[in-house]
Amino acid sequence: MPVLKCSTKLQLLEKILMGSFPESLKVYGAVMNINRGNPFRKEVVVDSWPDFKAVITRRQREKVDDRDHYTNAYAVFYRDLQAYRELLEERDTINWGQIFQLQGLQAGIYETSIAVARSKQVDVKVSSFQMVIHPDPDTLPDVRLQMDPAPRLAYLDISHASLLSETWSRGGTEQCRRYLANLICCFPSICVLDDNGQPISWGLTDQFATMIHGYTLPEHRRKGYNRLVATILAKKLHSQGFPAQGNVLEKNVPSITLLKSMNARFLPCHFFRVIHTPLCFLAVPHL
């Protein structure tokens, strides 16, 4: 189980992964961040090198909150499903004693987790999303020119993390608040501020270079803020060489309508997020 630490090998991996789009997008985004300062302290594990058949990005080994599945996140890409399963089963690849998530764009990721987790006494839950990418964000019009008065724009600040956690469908916990604060410190974000300097609409980027948590407070909707934030963030990522990628629930009709109006391309593969929870964390104490 080689851990790639050589910068030359990591740069080569980045180029190789480009040849396997779109299935490799999650790992590719993580590797891009590693090669650009590694602000989220990730590392790469492969089954072999250079002719790898499976690759996993993970957090560098350090003491973390075992309940923090936001930070304890792995991205997966495989060329051979059996090679991926064998890598997953290796003792030191995954910390099966904590709550964690696997992300990727291949259905075999969930199927393999189900098979391996049985012997680990780990519960598995999966969420599936449509995957989208903005092929050329530079062609998107500058929405600000159409807005009167002109919106007040800023980067998100760590003081905003609590608001973001409270309004996120996956949020509401201290682990989530810390995770979002960390993302704000490490990766591109954008928000619209009200007259009091408080965010009313925003978007940010995660450790896999994916646009996430695009949100506008209910009382400020139907003003074009979602389109504005998505456009600016997509252009920012594109200017830095990253793919402007995101995901959306199939039932989220307003977001899908917005993305289609922005000429986003809906990819043929789905995004899978698989949450793994050791049964000991699910146990209810006796009263």
C-alpha positions as a Python dict, from the first residue, in 0.01 Angstrom:
ca = {
    (1, 'M'): (0, 0, 0),
    (2, 'P'): (221, 287, -121),
    (3, 'V'): (157, 635, 18),
    (4, 'L'): (257, 888, -248),
    (5, 'K'): (465, 1165, -91),
    (6, 'C'): (699, 1256, -376),
    (7, 'S'): (587, 1582, -542),
    (8, 'T'): (688, 1451, -885),
    (9, 'K'): (468, 1143, -845),
    (10, 'L'): (175, 1352, -717),
    (11, 'Q'): (200, 1588, -1014),
    (12, 'L'): (211, 1290, -1249),
    (13, 'L'): (-94, 1142, -1077),
    (14, 'E'): (-283, 1467, -1132),
    (15, 'K'): (-214, 1446, -1506),
    (16, 'I'): (-308, 1077, -1521),
    (17, 'L'): (-639, 1138, -1346),
    (18, 'M'): (-736, 1392, -1612),
    (19, 'G'): (-756, 1105, -1857),
    (20, 'S'): (-1030, 938, -1650),
    (21, 'F'): (-1282, 1222, -1625),
    (22, 'P'): (-1550, 1239, -1505),
    (23, 'E'): (-1520, 937, -1274),
    (24, 'S'): (-1192, 1060, -1126),
    (25, 'L'): (-1311, 1417, -1051),
    (26, 'K'): (-1331, 1383, -671),
    (27, 'V'): (-982, 1236, -636),
    (28, 'Y'): (-852, 1479, -896),
    (29, 'G'): (-980, 1779, -696),
    (30, 'A'): (-818, 1648, -378),
    (31, 'V'): (-487, 1583, -554),
    (32, 'M'): (-492, 1932, -706),
    (33, 'N'): (-525, 2079, -356),
    (34, 'I'): (-240, 1858, -230),
    (35, 'N'): (-19, 1983, -512),
    (36, 'R'): (-104, 2346, -431),
    (37, 'G'): (4, 2370, -70),
    (38, 'N'): (-211, 2091, 78),
    (39, 'P'): (-409, 2321, 309),
    (40, 'F'): (-636, 2038, 428),
    (41, 'R'): (-345, 1803, 509),
    (42, 'K'): (-441, 1520, 275),
    (43, 'E'): (-236, 1229, 141),
    (44, 'V'): (-274, 972, -136),
    (45, 'V'): (-279, 592, -107),
    (46, 'V'): (-260, 362, -411),
    (47, 'D'): (-264, -14, -455),
    (48, 'S'): (57, 6, -660),
    (49, 'W'): (269, 257, -850),
    (50, 'P'): (293, 366, -1123),
    (51, 'D'): (42, 121, -1272),
    (52, 'F'): (-224, 179, -1008),
    (53, 'K'): (-571, 29, -1026),
    (54, 'A'): (-717, 205, -723),
    (55, 'V'): (-644, 536, -548),
    (56, 'I'): (-777, 684, -224),
    (57, 'T'): (-717, 1029, -80),
    (58, 'R'): (-739, 1059, 297),
    (59, 'R'): (-656, 1288, 586),
    (60, 'Q'): (-296, 1262, 704),
    (61, 'R'): (-271, 1045, 1013),
    (62, 'E'): (-321, 1267, 1316),
    (63, 'K'): (-547, 1281, 1619),
    (64, 'V'): (-898, 1379, 1511),
    (65, 'D'): (-1254, 1362, 1640),
    (66, 'D'): (-1373, 1006, 1569),
    (67, 'R'): (-1729, 1135, 1524),
    (68, 'D'): (-1633, 1398, 1265),
    (69, 'H'): (-1727, 1234, 936),
    (70, 'Y'): (-1702, 1573, 763),
    (71, 'T'): (-1326, 1590, 814),
    (72, 'N'): (-1274, 1211, 812),
    (73, 'A'): (-1351, 1199, 440),
    (74, 'Y'): (-1193, 988, 166),
    (75, 'A'): (-1217, 1027, -212),
    (76, 'V'): (-1203, 713, -427),
    (77, 'F'): (-1129, 627, -789),
    (78, 'Y'): (-1064, 279, -923),
    (79, 'R'): (-983, 116, -1255),
    (80, 'D'): (-1040, -233, -1116),
    (81, 'L'): (-1311, -296, -857),
    (82, 'Q'): (-1139, -596, -701),
    (83, 'A'): (-816, -398, -658),
    (84, 'Y'): (-1016, -125, -485),
    (85, 'R'): (-1178, -376, -250),
    (86, 'E'): (-840, -524, -159),
    (87, 'L'): (-701, -176, -90),
    (88, 'L'): (-1004, -93, 126),
    (89, 'E'): (-956, -414, 326),
    (90, 'E'): (-590, -349, 401),
    (91, 'R'): (-550, -277, 771),
    (92, 'D'): (-389, 66, 747),
    (93, 'T'): (-584, 215, 456),
    (94, 'I'): (-897, 322, 646),
    (95, 'N'): (-959, 392, 1014),
    (96, 'W'): (-1266, 173, 1063),
    (97, 'G'): (-1290, 275, 1429),
    (98, 'Q'): (-1424, 621, 1347),
    (99, 'I'): (-1726, 761, 1164),
    (100, 'F'): (-1612, 847, 813),
    (101, 'Q'): (-1732, 899, 460),
    (102, 'L'): (-1621, 779, 118),
    (103, 'Q'): (-1690, 994, -187),
    (104, 'G'): (-1669, 909, -553),
    (105, 'L'): (-1844, 887, -888),
    (106, 'Q'): (-1856, 509, -933),
    (107, 'A'): (-2138, 285, -814),
    (108, 'G'): (-1897, 14, -702),
    (109, 'I'): (-1788, 233, -413),
    (110, 'Y'): (-2119, 175, -231),
    (111, 'E'): (-2139, -192, -323),
    (112, 'T'): (-1788, -254, -193),
    (113, 'S'): (-1855, -66, 131),
    (114, 'I'): (-2158, -285, 198),
    (115, 'A'): (-1953, -600, 143),
    (116, 'V'): (-1651, -496, 351),
    (117, 'A'): (-1840, -325, 633),
    (118, 'R'): (-2018, -647, 736),
    (119, 'S'): (-1697, -791, 878),
    (120, 'K'): (-1604, -460, 1042),
    (121, 'Q'): (-1932, -418, 1236),
    (122, 'V'): (-1994, -89, 1061),
    (123, 'D'): (-2326, 57, 946),
    (124, 'V'): (-2336, 205, 595),
    (125, 'K'): (-2568, 472, 452),
    (126, 'V'): (-2545, 619, 104),
    (127, 'S'): (-2667, 942, -57),
    (128, 'S'): (-2672, 986, -434),
    (129, 'F'): (-2657, 1314, -626),
    (130, 'Q'): (-2647, 1437, -981),
    (131, 'M'): (-2298, 1560, -1070),
    (132, 'V'): (-2260, 1883, -1265),
    (133, 'I'): (-1972, 2084, -1409),
    (134, 'H'): (-1948, 2428, -1564),
    (135, 'P'): (-1742, 2362, -1882),
    (136, 'D'): (-1646, 2726, -1940),
    (137, 'P'): (-1748, 2962, -1658),
    (138, 'D'): (-1577, 3255, -1832),
    (139, 'T'): (-1866, 3263, -2081),
    (140, 'L'): (-2120, 3326, -1804),
    (141, 'P'): (-2244, 3688, -1797),
    (142, 'D'): (-2151, 3921, -1512),
    (143, 'V'): (-2475, 3909, -1312),
    (144, 'R'): (-2373, 4212, -1104),
    (145, 'L'): (-2426, 4440, -1404),
    (146, 'Q'): (-2795, 4346, -1401),
    (147, 'M'): (-2851, 4411, -1028),
    (148, 'D'): (-2961, 4742, -878),
    (149, 'P'): (-2844, 4828, -622),
    (150, 'A'): (-2513, 4650, -672),
    (151, 'P'): (-2467, 4373, -415),
    (152, 'R'): (-2200, 4396, -148),
    (153, 'L'): (-1964, 4102, -198),
    (154, 'A'): (-1703, 3954, 37),
    (155, 'Y'): (-1526, 3632, 124),
    (156, 'L'): (-1675, 3421, 400),
    (157, 'D'): (-1516, 3458, 745),
    (158, 'I'): (-1480, 3191, 1014),
    (159, 'S'): (-1724, 3394, 1227),
    (160, 'H'): (-1991, 3292, 971),
    (161, 'A'): (-1940, 2919, 1029),
    (162, 'S'): (-2221, 2886, 1285),
    (163, 'L'): (-2476, 3041, 1046),
    (164, 'L'): (-2361, 2812, 765),
    (165, 'S'): (-2386, 2504, 987),
    (166, 'E'): (-2736, 2596, 1107),
    (167, 'T'): (-2866, 2643, 751),
    (168, 'W'): (-2700, 2336, 595),
    (169, 'S'): (-2912, 2023, 555),
    (170, 'R'): (-2610, 1820, 675),
    (171, 'G'): (-2520, 2059, 956),
    (172, 'G'): (-2622, 2159, 1305),
    (173, 'T'): (-2338, 1995, 1499),
    (174, 'E'): (-2014, 2123, 1648),
    (175, 'Q'): (-1819, 1894, 1416),
    (176, 'C'): (-1991, 2055, 1118),
    (177, 'R'): (-1924, 2409, 1243),
    (178, 'R'): (-1553, 2332, 1288),
    (179, 'Y'): (-1537, 2169, 947),
    (180, 'L'): (-1698, 2465, 772),
    (181, 'A'): (-1468, 2707, 954),
    (182, 'N'): (-1173, 2504, 828),
    (183, 'L'): (-1304, 2510, 471),
    (184, 'I'): (-1349, 2887, 489),
    (185, 'C'): (-986, 2924, 597),
    (186, 'C'): (-850, 2693, 327),
    (187, 'F'): (-1053, 2727, 7),
    (188, 'P'): (-1236, 2981, -214),
    (189, 'S'): (-1570, 3119, -97),
    (190, 'I'): (-1799, 3412, -171),
    (191, 'C'): (-2096, 3576, 0),
    (192, 'V'): (-2339, 3865, -31),
    (193, 'L'): (-2360, 4089, 277),
    (194, 'D'): (-2657, 4290, 404),
    (195, 'D'): (-2637, 4647, 531),
    (196, 'N'): (-2517, 4519, 869),
    (197, 'G'): (-2232, 4319, 716),
    (198, 'Q'): (-2399, 3981, 769),
    (199, 'P'): (-2410, 3709, 500),
    (200, 'I'): (-2744, 3662, 327),
    (201, 'S'): (-2626, 3440, 39),
    (202, 'W'): (-2311, 3231, -3),
    (203, 'G'): (-2120, 2943, -153),
    (204, 'L'): (-1793, 2773, -66),
    (205, 'T'): (-1556, 2497, -176),
    (206, 'D'): (-1463, 2172, -3),
    (207, 'Q'): (-1143, 1966, 16),
    (208, 'F'): (-1231, 1791, -311),
    (209, 'A'): (-1253, 2124, -499),
    (210, 'T'): (-1631, 2091, -517),
    (211, 'M'): (-1869, 2385, -483),
    (212, 'I'): (-2097, 2317, -184),
    (213, 'H'): (-2366, 2470, 37),
    (214, 'G'): (-2493, 2733, -204),
    (215, 'Y'): (-2762, 2900, 3),
    (216, 'T'): (-2967, 3219, 31),
    (217, 'L'): (-3164, 3311, 342),
    (218, 'P'): (-3538, 3271, 270),
    (219, 'E'): (-3621, 3639, 313),
    (220, 'H'): (-3365, 3736, 46),
    (221, 'R'): (-3457, 3488, -226),
    (222, 'R'): (-3576, 3563, -581),
    (223, 'K'): (-3322, 3844, -616),
    (224, 'G'): (-3065, 3659, -825),
    (225, 'Y'): (-2818, 3600, -542),
    (226, 'N'): (-2784, 3225, -597),
    (227, 'R'): (-2691, 3278, -961),
    (228, 'L'): (-2451, 3557, -866),
    (229, 'V'): (-2270, 3349, -603),
    (230, 'A'): (-2250, 3037, -823),
    (231, 'T'): (-2117, 3236, -1117),
    (232, 'I'): (-1846, 3416, -919),
    (233, 'L'): (-1732, 3099, -741),
    (234, 'A'): (-1722, 2897, -1066),
    (235, 'K'): (-1513, 3167, -1233),
    (236, 'K'): (-1279, 3183, -932),
    (237, 'L'): (-1215, 2807, -941),
    (238, 'H'): (-1170, 2811, -1317),
    (239, 'S'): (-916, 3096, -1295),
    (240, 'Q'): (-708, 2883, -1057),
    (241, 'G'): (-714, 2584, -1291),
    (242, 'F'): (-974, 2381, -1099),
    (243, 'P'): (-1282, 2223, -1257),
    (244, 'A'): (-1596, 2411, -1156),
    (245, 'Q'): (-1783, 2107, -1025),
    (246, 'G'): (-2079, 2059, -794),
    (247, 'N'): (-2355, 1816, -706),
    (248, 'V'): (-2729, 1847, -656),
    (249, 'L'): (-3008, 1625, -529),
    (250, 'E'): (-3233, 1498, -806),
    (251, 'K'): (-3538, 1633, -621),
    (252, 'N'): (-3393, 1984, -583),
    (253, 'V'): (-3585, 2131, -875),
    (254, 'P'): (-3499, 2501, -810),
    (255, 'S'): (-3125, 2429, -807),
    (256, 'I'): (-3145, 2207, -1115),
    (257, 'T'): (-3339, 2478, -1300),
    (258, 'L'): (-3077, 2737, -1202),
    (259, 'L'): (-2789, 2514, -1313),
    (260, 'K'): (-2953, 2443, -1649),
    (261, 'S'): (-3004, 2815, -1705),
    (262, 'M'): (-2629, 2860, -1645),
    (263, 'N'): (-2553, 2595, -1912),
    (264, 'A'): (-2402, 2359, -1655),
    (265, 'R'): (-2337, 2011, -1791),
    (266, 'F'): (-2502, 1724, -1605),
    (267, 'L'): (-2260, 1432, -1604),
    (268, 'P'): (-2366, 1074, -1683),
    (269, 'C'): (-2220, 940, -1357),
    (270, 'H'): (-2370, 1003, -1015),
    (271, 'F'): (-2191, 1127, -705),
    (272, 'F'): (-2206, 887, -411),
    (273, 'R'): (-2140, 986, -50),
    (274, 'V'): (-2122, 679, 175),
    (275, 'I'): (-2128, 737, 552),
    (276, 'H'): (-1971, 459, 763),
    (277, 'T'): (-2062, 441, 1132),
    (278, 'P'): (-1916, 178, 1368),
    (279, 'L'): (-2200, 6, 1554),
    (280, 'C'): (-2052, 118, 1886),
    (281, 'F'): (-2145, 478, 1797),
    (282, 'L'): (-2502, 373, 1727),
    (283, 'A'): (-2551, 190, 2055),
    (284, 'V'): (-2810, 342, 2289),
    (285, 'P'): (-2697, 337, 2654),
    (286, 'H'): (-2921, 150, 2896),
    (287, 'L'): (-3123, 374, 3125),
}
